[in-house]
């Protein structure tokens, strides 16, 4: 389980699916807009969204308030190394290299899906 925050209009990961684990999202504050297998879901405080392994999904914060949520992975296969590797690719003022982001995602069981 991990908590994450998404500022208003923030850049977020590309649409993807998980090869080996399910994900459950629990909204803490603000609202995240999720697209799950083509259907739109708004997840706010106290609301949940279950994302089964293999389901293509993406999220965005289309609102003015920072959104916070908990993510529970079953089984818990992603650890802090995934987030450290992604953070190392982010430099202020420049977008991260998509090929390097993709490589990190693939190494940790996330399969990017082209738009």
C-alpha positions as CSV (number, residue, x, y, z in Angstrom):
1,X,0.0,0.0,0.0
2,X,1.2,3.5,-0.7
3,X,-0.3,7.0,-0.7
4,X,0.1,9.3,-3.6
5,X,-0.8,12.9,-4.4
6,X,-1.6,14.4,-7.8
7,X,-1.5,18.2,-8.1
8,X,-4.2,19.9,-10.3
9,X,-3.4,19.4,-14.0
10,X,-0.2,17.4,-13.2
11,X,1.5,15.2,-15.8
12,X,0.8,11.6,-15.0
13,X,1.9,8.2,-16.2
14,X,0.7,7.0,-19.6
15,X,-2.2,4.5,-19.9
16,X,-1.0,1.0,-18.8
17,X,-1.9,-2.3,-17.3
18,X,-0.4,-4.5,-14.7
19,X,0.8,-7.9,-15.7
20,X,1.0,-9.6,-12.3
21,X,-1.1,-7.7,-9.7
22,X,-4.5,-6.1,-9.0
23,X,-4.8,-2.5,-7.7
24,X,-7.4,-0.9,-5.5
25,X,-7.6,2.9,-5.2
26,X,-9.1,4.6,-2.2
27,X,-9.7,8.3,-2.4
28,X,-8.5,10.5,0.5
29,X,-9.0,14.1,-0.8
30,X,-9.8,15.8,-4.0
31,X,-11.0,13.9,-7.0
32,X,-9.1,11.8,-9.6
33,X,-10.6,10.9,-12.9
34,X,-9.8,7.4,-13.9
35,X,-10.3,5.7,-17.3
36,X,-10.6,2.0,-16.8
37,X,-11.0,-0.2,-19.9
38,X,-12.6,2.8,-21.7
39,X,-15.1,3.7,-18.9
40,X,-14.7,7.0,-16.8
41,X,-14.7,6.9,-13.0
42,X,-14.4,9.8,-10.6
43,X,-12.8,8.8,-7.3
44,X,-13.2,11.2,-4.4
45,X,-12.8,10.9,-0.6
46,X,-14.0,7.5,0.7
47,X,-14.6,6.1,-2.8
48,X,-12.9,3.1,-4.2
49,X,-12.0,1.7,-7.7
50,X,-10.8,-1.9,-8.3
51,X,-8.4,-2.3,-11.2
52,X,-7.9,-6.0,-12.1
53,X,-4.6,-7.1,-13.5
54,X,-4.6,-6.8,-17.3
55,X,-7.2,-3.9,-17.3
56,X,-5.9,-0.8,-19.2
57,X,-6.2,2.3,-17.0
58,X,-5.0,5.9,-16.7
59,X,-5.8,8.7,-14.3
60,X,-5.7,12.5,-14.2
61,X,-6.5,15.3,-11.8
62,X,-8.8,17.5,-13.9
63,X,-9.8,19.6,-10.9
64,X,-8.3,22.6,-9.1
65,X,-7.5,20.8,-5.8
66,X,-4.6,18.4,-5.2
67,X,-6.0,14.8,-5.0
68,X,-4.6,12.2,-2.6
69,X,-5.4,8.5,-2.7
70,X,-4.2,5.2,-1.3
71,X,-3.2,2.4,-3.7
72,X,-3.2,-1.2,-2.6
73,X,-1.5,-3.7,-4.8
74,X,-2.3,-7.4,-4.5
75,X,0.2,-9.0,-4.4
76,X,2.5,-6.2,-3.3
77,X,5.1,-6.5,-6.1
78,X,6.0,-2.8,-6.5
79,X,8.2,-1.3,-3.9
80,X,10.0,2.0,-3.4
81,X,12.6,1.2,-6.1
82,X,10.0,1.8,-8.8
83,X,9.3,5.3,-7.5
84,X,13.0,6.1,-7.0
85,X,13.8,5.0,-10.5
86,X,11.0,7.2,-12.0
87,X,12.0,10.2,-9.8
88,X,15.6,9.9,-11.1
89,X,14.3,10.5,-14.7
90,X,12.5,13.7,-13.8
91,X,14.4,17.0,-14.3
92,X,12.8,20.4,-13.8
93,X,11.8,22.1,-17.0
94,X,12.1,19.1,-19.3
95,X,9.9,16.1,-19.9
96,X,11.3,12.7,-19.0
97,X,12.6,10.5,-21.8
98,X,9.6,8.3,-22.8
99,X,11.9,5.3,-23.7
100,X,13.5,5.4,-20.2
101,X,10.2,5.8,-18.5
102,X,8.9,2.8,-20.5
103,X,11.9,0.7,-19.5
104,X,11.3,1.4,-15.8
105,X,7.6,0.6,-16.1
106,X,8.3,-2.7,-17.8
107,X,10.9,-3.7,-15.3
108,X,8.3,-3.3,-12.5
109,X,5.4,-5.1,-14.3
110,X,3.6,-2.1,-15.8
111,X,2.9,-2.4,-19.5
112,X,2.5,1.0,-21.2
113,X,-0.3,1.1,-23.8
114,X,0.0,3.5,-26.8
115,X,-2.7,6.3,-27.1
